[in-house]
Amino acid sequence: MIIDHGQPLPQQVVVDIRGRVARGELAPGDPLPATRLLARELGISRGSVVTAYEQLVAEGFLTATHGGTRVNPELPRPLPQRRARPAGAPADSQPTELRPGAPVTGVLTTGLWRSAWRAAAADPRPHPASGSAELRELLATHIRRTRQVDVDPERILVTAGARDGLRLALAALGGRGSASGTGTLAVEEPGYPSLTGIPRALGWRTVPVDTAAFREAPTSPALPAGAQAVLVTPNHQFPWGERMPAGQRLSLLGAARRAEAMIIEDDYDAELRSAPAPLLSLDPGERVIMLGSFAKTLSPAVGLGYLVAPAPLLERMRPLCVPVSGIVQDAMTRFLAQDGLRRHVARARRIERQRRALFTEVFPEGVPMEGGLHAVVLLAPQADEAGAVAACHRAGLGVAGMSAYWASPGAAAGPGVVLGLGARTPERLRELLIRLREALAPYGPRPRPERAARD
């Protein structure tokens, strides 16, 4: 195992051991090295190895007894390896440096989180598929404090993240006027591909919609014909990072009421910014389903989120809920109750500001945006975006092309790249940004035109 000290150390150990179990390199019942020995071999702290082992025990991959730590003997033997990925298929081996989506790391190695996790793993308990009642109470308090919305805990479902929440929402909406259980979803353009790909995978027809059309106007714009719902990110539109103005929010709510459609609001990473209250706060007619996730706030490895929905839809969703790990729920319950999340968010906000300032220092022409752990660099109007992205990948940088966030061919506002600012020390981030600047030099980084910034 090769350690990258720029990445979260416990998570690297978790991924390596999990992979060895899946490939059959570690068989059920095999012993693992003592934590001190493995830490010495890898050149990392024993605490990082302890945290990794605890997570793998909680996930069921390992068991810990007085005799040591072993691969869970009750695990099934791994299936034969699948064939290698065909050339040209989406590769998991793309560079991870500067890849969009990485959070501020460190929370999973703090004493408070480790203590919460250890206590939860020592006393595993089952919970209803809709989530622990205690956790839903604390989530309601969290939403009230951070999002200025009073929510009844009974309207909250615990999910495995935003994508799981979207799956539940679409499953509940699919039966409305559709024998197939699917329908038509208007999807904000641009948008985050990993989320907007879910409806298509479930058989929904997606129609791109430019929500800028819902600004205050003499005539009220409508949703696309036949749309049962619209998926939007009003507090941090991706990738521009803009907020939806108040008039545009009200206009969108009005359009949803007229069409008898639902609004699915992805409220991702709102805790990390001074974001306005969500659309949910403007919704007396119960037209909004709000998705929340801790993937950006804490880590995707936590695999936890929530959903807030009107009562009639919740009744359709509950039978479809897939229970989230009880240990994960109990660890988060303890973490919230001990004020650990608030402290982490305060720290993460400071780090985010520092990293954004560092990005602006290296890329003064970068697109300005209100917080967030991603950034956008536009290229010369005639630049070859695919060539620029390929050059970055050759330099070991996992940036994405701007066009990936638009469903409509040719709709992107010119060539550009999107990069992530998370999971790095300041020194390492500066080094990577300078390397990115060198890779993009032939493609002419440029400021965002005023007209594009207003659209």
C-alpha positions as CSV (number, residue, x, y, z in Angstrom):
1,M,0.0,0.0,0.0
2,I,1.3,3.4,-1.0
3,I,0.3,6.2,1.4
4,D,-0.6,9.7,0.0
5,H,-0.2,12.1,2.9
6,G,-2.3,14.6,1.1
7,Q,-5.4,12.4,1.4
8,P,-7.2,11.3,4.6
9,L,-5.0,8.5,6.1
10,P,-7.7,6.3,7.8
11,Q,-9.8,6.3,4.6
12,Q,-6.8,5.1,2.5
13,V,-6.4,2.2,4.9
14,V,-10.1,1.4,4.8
15,V,-10.2,1.4,1.0
16,D,-7.1,-0.8,0.7
17,I,-8.3,-3.4,3.2
18,R,-11.9,-3.4,1.8
19,G,-10.5,-3.9,-1.7
20,R,-8.3,-6.8,-0.6
21,V,-11.3,-8.5,1.0
22,A,-13.4,-8.0,-2.1
23,R,-10.6,-9.4,-4.3
24,G,-10.0,-12.4,-2.1
25,E,-6.5,-11.4,-1.1
26,L,-7.8,-11.4,2.5
27,A,-10.1,-14.4,3.1
28,P,-12.8,-14.6,5.8
29,G,-11.1,-15.3,9.2
30,D,-7.6,-14.1,8.1
31,P,-5.8,-12.1,10.9
32,L,-4.8,-8.5,10.3
33,P,-1.6,-6.9,11.6
34,A,-1.7,-5.3,15.0
35,T,-2.4,-1.5,14.8
36,R,1.0,-0.5,16.0
37,L,2.8,-2.9,13.6
38,L,0.7,-1.7,10.6
39,A,1.1,1.9,11.5
40,R,4.9,1.4,11.7
41,E,5.0,-0.3,8.3
42,L,2.9,2.4,6.6
43,G,4.7,5.3,8.4
44,I,1.5,6.8,9.8
45,S,0.0,7.2,13.3
46,R,-1.5,4.3,15.2
47,G,-4.6,6.4,15.7
48,S,-5.2,6.5,11.9
49,V,-5.0,2.7,11.8
50,V,-7.3,2.4,14.8
51,T,-9.9,4.6,13.2
52,A,-9.7,2.6,9.9
53,Y,-10.1,-0.7,11.8
54,E,-13.1,0.7,13.8
55,Q,-14.8,1.8,10.6
56,L,-14.3,-1.6,9.0
57,V,-15.6,-3.4,12.1
58,A,-18.7,-1.1,12.0
59,E,-19.2,-1.9,8.3
60,G,-19.0,-5.7,9.0
61,F,-15.7,-6.4,7.1
62,L,-13.7,-7.0,10.3
63,T,-14.3,-8.4,13.7
64,A,-12.3,-7.4,16.8
65,T,-11.7,-9.7,19.8
66,H,-9.2,-10.0,22.6
67,G,-7.2,-12.3,20.2
68,G,-6.9,-9.5,17.6
69,T,-8.6,-8.2,14.5
70,R,-9.6,-10.6,11.7
71,V,-11.6,-10.5,8.5
72,N,-15.2,-11.3,9.4
73,P,-15.4,-15.1,9.2
74,E,-19.1,-14.9,8.2
75,L,-18.4,-12.9,5.0
76,P,-19.1,-14.8,1.8
77,R,-16.2,-15.8,-0.4
78,P,-15.6,-13.2,-3.2
79,L,-17.1,-13.8,-6.6
80,P,-14.7,-14.2,-9.6
81,Q,-13.2,-11.0,-10.8
82,R,-15.1,-9.3,-13.6
83,R,-13.4,-8.6,-16.9
84,A,-11.2,-5.5,-17.1
85,R,-13.1,-2.3,-18.0
86,P,-13.2,-1.7,-21.8
87,A,-11.1,1.0,-23.2
88,G,-13.1,4.3,-23.4
89,A,-15.4,3.3,-20.5
90,P,-15.6,5.7,-17.5
91,A,-12.5,5.1,-15.6
92,D,-12.2,5.0,-11.8
93,S,-8.4,5.5,-12.3
94,Q,-8.7,9.1,-13.3
95,P,-6.5,11.3,-11.2
96,T,-8.0,12.3,-7.9
97,E,-6.0,15.5,-7.4
98,L,-8.3,18.6,-7.7
99,R,-11.2,16.3,-8.6
100,P,-14.5,18.2,-7.9
101,G,-16.5,16.9,-5.0
102,A,-13.8,16.3,-2.3
103,P,-14.8,17.7,1.1
104,V,-12.7,19.4,3.8
105,T,-11.2,16.4,5.5
106,G,-10.2,15.7,9.1
107,V,-13.5,15.3,10.9
108,L,-13.3,11.5,10.7
109,T,-10.1,11.5,12.7
110,T,-11.1,13.9,15.4
111,G,-11.4,12.6,19.0
112,L,-15.1,13.5,19.2
113,W,-16.1,11.6,16.0
114,R,-13.9,8.6,16.9
115,S,-15.5,8.5,20.4
116,A,-19.0,8.7,18.9
117,W,-18.2,6.0,16.4
118,R,-16.6,3.7,19.1
119,A,-19.6,4.1,21.4
120,A,-22.0,3.3,18.5
121,A,-20.0,0.3,17.4
122,A,-19.9,-1.1,20.9
123,D,-23.7,-1.1,21.2
124,P,-25.2,-1.7,17.7
125,R,-29.0,-1.3,17.6
126,P,-31.5,-1.7,14.9
127,H,-33.6,1.3,13.8
128,P,-36.7,1.8,11.6
129,A,-36.0,2.0,7.9
130,S,-37.1,5.7,8.0
131,G,-34.4,6.4,10.6
132,S,-33.7,6.6,14.3
133,A,-36.3,8.8,16.1
134,E,-33.5,10.5,18.1
135,L,-31.5,11.3,15.0
136,R,-34.5,12.7,13.3
137,E,-35.1,15.0,16.3
138,L,-31.5,16.2,16.2
139,L,-31.7,16.7,12.4
140,A,-34.8,18.9,12.9
141,T,-32.8,21.0,15.3
142,H,-29.9,21.1,12.9
143,I,-32.2,22.3,10.1
144,R,-33.8,24.9,12.3
145,R,-30.4,26.3,13.4
146,T,-28.6,26.2,10.0
147,R,-31.4,26.6,7.5
148,Q,-33.9,28.7,9.5
149,V,-36.8,26.3,8.9
150,D,-39.0,24.6,11.5
151,V,-39.5,21.0,10.4
152,D,-41.5,18.4,12.2
153,P,-39.2,15.4,12.8
154,E,-42.0,13.2,11.4
155,R,-41.4,14.8,8.0
156,I,-37.8,13.7,8.0
157,L,-36.5,10.5,6.5
158,V,-32.9,9.4,7.1
159,T,-31.2,8.5,3.8
160,A,-27.8,7.2,2.5
161,G,-27.3,10.6,0.9
162,A,-28.7,13.0,-1.8
163,R,-28.8,10.3,-4.5
164,D,-30.7,7.9,-2.2
165,G,-33.1,10.8,-1.3
166,L,-33.7,11.5,-5.0
167,R,-34.4,7.8,-5.6
168,L,-37.1,7.9,-2.9
169,A,-38.6,11.1,-4.2
170,L,-38.8,9.8,-7.8
171,A,-40.3,6.5,-6.6
172,A,-43.0,8.3,-4.7
173,L,-43.8,10.6,-7.6
174,G,-43.6,8.0,-10.3
175,G,-47.0,6.6,-9.7
176,R,-48.8,9.9,-10.2
177,G,-50.4,9.5,-13.6
178,S,-47.9,7.0,-14.9
179,A,-48.6,3.2,-15.2
180,S,-44.8,2.6,-15.6
181,G,-43.9,4.2,-12.3
182,T,-41.7,6.8,-14.1
183,G,-42.4,10.2,-15.6
184,T,-40.9,13.4,-16.8
185,L,-38.5,15.4,-14.6
186,A,-37.3,18.9,-15.5
187,V,-33.7,19.2,-14.5
188,E,-31.9,22.5,-13.9
189,E,-29.2,23.1,-16.4
190,P,-26.3,23.2,-15.7
191,G,-26.4,20.6,-13.0
192,Y,-24.3,18.0,-11.2
193,P,-24.0,14.9,-13.4
194,S,-23.9,12.3,-10.5
195,L,-27.3,13.5,-9.3
196,T,-28.9,14.2,-12.6
197,G,-28.0,10.8,-13.9
198,I,-30.2,9.1,-11.3
199,P,-33.5,9.9,-13.0
200,R,-32.3,8.5,-16.3
201,A,-31.0,5.4,-14.7
202,L,-34.5,4.9,-13.2
203,G,-36.2,5.3,-16.5
204,W,-37.4,8.9,-16.2
205,R,-37.4,11.2,-19.1
206,T,-35.4,14.3,-18.2
207,V,-35.9,17.7,-19.8
208,P,-33.2,20.4,-19.2
209,V,-34.5,23.7,-18.0
210,D,-32.7,27.1,-17.6
211,T,-34.1,28.3,-14.3
212,A,-32.9,31.8,-15.1
213,A,-36.1,32.0,-17.1
214,F,-38.0,32.1,-13.8
215,R,-36.8,35.6,-12.9
216,E,-39.5,38.1,-12.1
217,A,-41.2,39.0,-15.4
218,P,-44.5,40.4,-16.7
219,T,-45.5,36.9,-17.9
220,S,-45.0,33.8,-15.7
221,P,-42.9,31.1,-17.3
222,A,-44.1,27.5,-17.1
223,L,-42.4,24.2,-16.4
224,P,-41.9,21.9,-19.4
225,A,-45.2,20.3,-20.5
226,G,-45.9,17.1,-18.6
227,A,-43.2,17.5,-15.9
228,Q,-44.2,15.9,-12.6
229,A,-41.2,17.7,-10.8
230,V,-38.2,19.9,-11.3
231,L,-34.8,19.3,-9.7
232,V,-33.0,22.5,-8.7
233,T,-30.1,23.7,-6.5
234,P,-31.2,27.2,-5.6
235,N,-28.6,28.0,-2.9
236,H,-25.5,26.9,-4.8
237,Q,-26.1,26.2,-8.5
238,F,-23.4,23.9,-9.9
239,P,-20.9,24.7,-11.3
240,W,-21.4,28.5,-11.3
241,G,-21.9,28.6,-7.5
242,E,-24.7,31.2,-7.8
243,R,-27.8,31.7,-5.7
244,M,-31.3,31.8,-7.1
245,P,-32.7,35.4,-6.5
246,A,-35.9,35.8,-4.4
247,G,-38.1,36.7,-7.3
248,Q,-36.9,33.7,-9.3
249,R,-37.7,31.4,-6.3
250,L,-41.2,32.7,-6.0
251,S,-41.7,32.5,-9.8
252,L,-40.6,28.9,-9.7
253,L,-42.9,28.0,-6.8
254,G,-45.8,29.6,-8.8
255,A,-45.0,27.6,-11.9
256,A,-44.9,24.4,-9.8
257,R,-48.3,25.2,-8.3
258,R,-49.8,25.9,-11.7
259,A,-48.4,22.6,-13.1
260,E,-49.3,20.7,-9.9
261,A,-45.7,19.6,-9.9
262,M,-43.2,19.1,-7.1
263,I,-39.9,20.9,-6.6
264,I,-37.0,18.7,-5.5
265,E,-34.5,21.0,-3.8
266,D,-30.9,19.8,-3.5
267,D,-29.6,21.8,-0.5
268,Y,-26.1,20.4,-0.7
269,D,-23.3,22.0,1.4
270,A,-25.5,24.9,2.6
271,E,-24.1,24.7,6.1
272,L,-20.7,25.7,4.8
273,R,-22.0,29.1,3.6
274,S,-24.2,31.9,4.8
275,A,-26.9,30.6,2.4
276,P,-30.5,32.0,2.3
277,A,-33.3,29.9,3.7
278,P,-34.2,27.0,1.4
279,L,-37.2,27.0,-0.9
280,L,-38.9,24.8,1.7
281,S,-39.3,27.9,3.9
282,L,-41.4,29.6,1.2
283,D,-43.6,26.6,0.6
284,P,-47.0,26.8,2.4
285,G,-48.5,24.6,-0.3
286,E,-46.2,21.7,0.4
287,R,-44.7,21.6,-3.1
288,V,-41.0,21.1,-2.0
289,I,-39.0,18.0,-1.2
290,M,-35.7,19.0,0.3
291,L,-32.6,16.8,0.0
292,G,-29.8,17.1,2.5
293,S,-26.5,15.3,2.7
294,F,-23.3,15.2,4.9
295,A,-21.1,14.1,2.0
296,K,-19.7,17.7,1.5
297,T,-20.0,18.8,5.1
298,L,-18.2,15.7,6.6
299,S,-17.2,13.0,4.0
300,P,-18.9,10.8,1.4
301,A,-17.6,7.9,3.5
302,V,-20.2,8.6,6.2
303,G,-23.0,7.7,3.7
304,L,-25.7,9.7,5.5
305,G,-28.2,12.3,4.5
306,Y,-31.9,13.2,5.0
307,L,-35.0,14.1,3.1
308,V,-37.9,16.5,4.1
309,A,-41.2,15.9,2.3
310,P,-44.9,16.6,2.6
311,A,-46.8,13.9,4.7
312,P,-48.7,12.3,1.7
313,L,-45.5,11.6,-0.1
314,L,-43.8,10.3,3.0
315,E,-46.4,7.6,3.2
316,R,-45.3,6.4,-0.2
317,M,-41.6,6.7,0.6
318,R,-41.4,4.8,3.9
319,P,-42.0,1.3,2.5
320,L,-39.2,2.0,0.0
321,C,-36.6,3.1,2.5
322,V,-33.4,1.1,2.6
323,P,-32.1,1.2,6.2
324,V,-28.9,3.2,6.8
325,S,-26.4,1.5,9.1
326,G,-27.6,1.7,12.7
327,I,-24.0,2.3,13.8
328,V,-23.6,5.3,11.4
329,Q,-26.9,6.7,12.6
330,D,-26.0,6.3,16.3
331,A,-22.5,7.8,15.7
332,M,-24.1,10.8,14.0
333,T,-26.6,11.1,16.8
334,R,-23.9,11.3,19.4
335,F,-21.8,13.7,17.2
336,L,-24.8,16.1,16.8
337,A,-25.7,15.9,20.4
338,Q,-22.2,16.8,21.5
339,D,-22.1,19.8,19.2
340,G,-19.4,18.1,17.1
341,L,-21.0,19.1,13.7
342,R,-21.3,22.7,14.6
343,R,-17.6,22.9,15.6
344,H,-16.5,21.1,12.4
345,V,-18.6,23.4,10.2
346,A,-17.0,26.5,11.8
347,R,-13.6,25.0,11.1
348,A,-14.5,24.0,7.6
349,R,-15.8,27.5,6.8
350,R,-12.4,28.9,7.8
351,I,-10.6,26.4,5.7
352,E,-12.9,27.0,2.8
353,R,-12.2,30.7,2.8
354,Q,-8.5,30.1,3.0
355,R,-8.5,27.8,0.1
356,R,-10.7,30.0,-2.0
357,A,-8.3,32.9,-1.3
358,L,-5.4,30.7,-2.4
359,F,-7.3,29.8,-5.7
360,T,-7.9,33.5,-6.4
361,E,-4.2,34.2,-5.8
362,V,-3.1,31.7,-8.4
363,F,-6.1,32.2,-10.8
364,P,-7.2,35.9,-10.4
365,E,-9.3,35.5,-13.5
366,G,-11.2,32.5,-12.0
367,V,-15.0,32.7,-11.8
368,P,-16.0,34.5,-8.6
369,M,-18.5,32.5,-6.5
370,E,-20.0,32.5,-3.0
371,G,-18.2,29.9,-1.1
372,G,-18.0,26.2,-1.9
373,L,-15.2,23.8,-2.4
374,H,-15.1,23.8,-6.2
375,A,-13.9,26.5,-8.6
376,V,-14.3,27.2,-12.3
377,V,-11.6,28.4,-14.8
378,L,-12.9,29.5,-18.2
379,L,-10.7,29.0,-21.3
380,A,-10.2,31.0,-24.5
381,P,-13.5,31.0,-26.5
382,Q,-12.0,28.7,-29.3
383,A,-10.0,26.5,-26.9
384,D,-10.2,22.7,-27.2
385,E,-11.9,21.8,-23.8
386,A,-11.3,18.1,-24.3
387,G,-7.7,18.7,-25.0
388,A,-7.3,20.9,-22.0
389,V,-8.9,18.3,-19.7
390,A,-6.6,15.6,-21.2
391,A,-3.6,17.8,-20.6
392,C,-4.6,18.2,-17.0
393,H,-5.1,14.4,-16.6
394,R,-1.7,13.8,-18.0
395,A,-0.4,16.2,-15.3
396,G,-2.1,14.1,-12.7
397,L,-5.0,16.5,-12.1
398,G,-8.6,15.2,-12.1
399,V,-10.4,18.3,-13.3
400,A,-13.7,18.0,-15.3
401,G,-14.7,19.9,-18.4
402,M,-17.5,22.5,-18.1
403,S,-19.5,20.8,-20.9
404,A,-20.1,17.8,-18.6
405,Y,-22.6,19.8,-16.6
406,W,-24.9,20.7,-19.5
407,A,-27.2,18.1,-21.0
408,S,-27.9,20.1,-24.1
409,P,-25.1,19.8,-26.7
410,G,-23.3,23.2,-27.2
411,A,-25.2,24.9,-24.4
412,A,-22.2,25.4,-22.1
413,A,-21.0,29.0,-21.7
414,G,-17.7,28.4,-23.5
415,P,-14.9,25.9,-22.8
416,G,-13.6,25.6,-19.2
417,V,-12.7,23.3,-16.4
418,V,-14.1,22.6,-12.9
419,L,-11.8,21.7,-10.1
420,G,-12.1,20.8,-6.4
421,L,-10.4,22.6,-3.6
422,G,-11.0,20.0,-0.8
423,A,-8.8,17.3,0.7
424,R,-5.5,19.2,0.5
425,T,-3.2,21.0,2.8
426,P,-2.7,24.6,1.8
427,E,0.9,23.9,0.7
428,R,-0.2,20.9,-1.4
429,L,-3.1,22.9,-2.9
430,R,-0.9,25.7,-3.9
431,E,1.5,23.3,-5.6
432,L,-1.4,21.6,-7.5
433,L,-2.9,24.9,-8.6
434,I,0.4,26.1,-10.0
435,R,0.6,22.8,-11.9
436,L,-2.9,23.4,-13.2
437,R,-2.0,26.8,-14.3
438,E,0.9,25.4,-16.3
439,A,-1.2,22.7,-17.9
440,L,-3.9,25.2,-18.9
441,A,-1.5,27.9,-20.2
442,P,-1.8,26.9,-23.9
443,Y,-5.6,27.1,-23.6
444,G,-5.8,30.8,-22.4
445,P,-7.6,31.0,-19.0
446,R,-9.9,34.1,-19.1
447,P,-12.4,35.9,-16.8
448,R,-16.1,35.2,-17.0
449,P,-17.8,37.7,-19.4
450,E,-20.2,40.1,-17.7
451,R,-23.1,39.0,-19.8
452,A,-22.5,35.3,-18.9
453,A,-22.3,36.2,-15.3
454,R,-25.8,37.8,-15.3
455,D,-27.5,35.0,-17.3
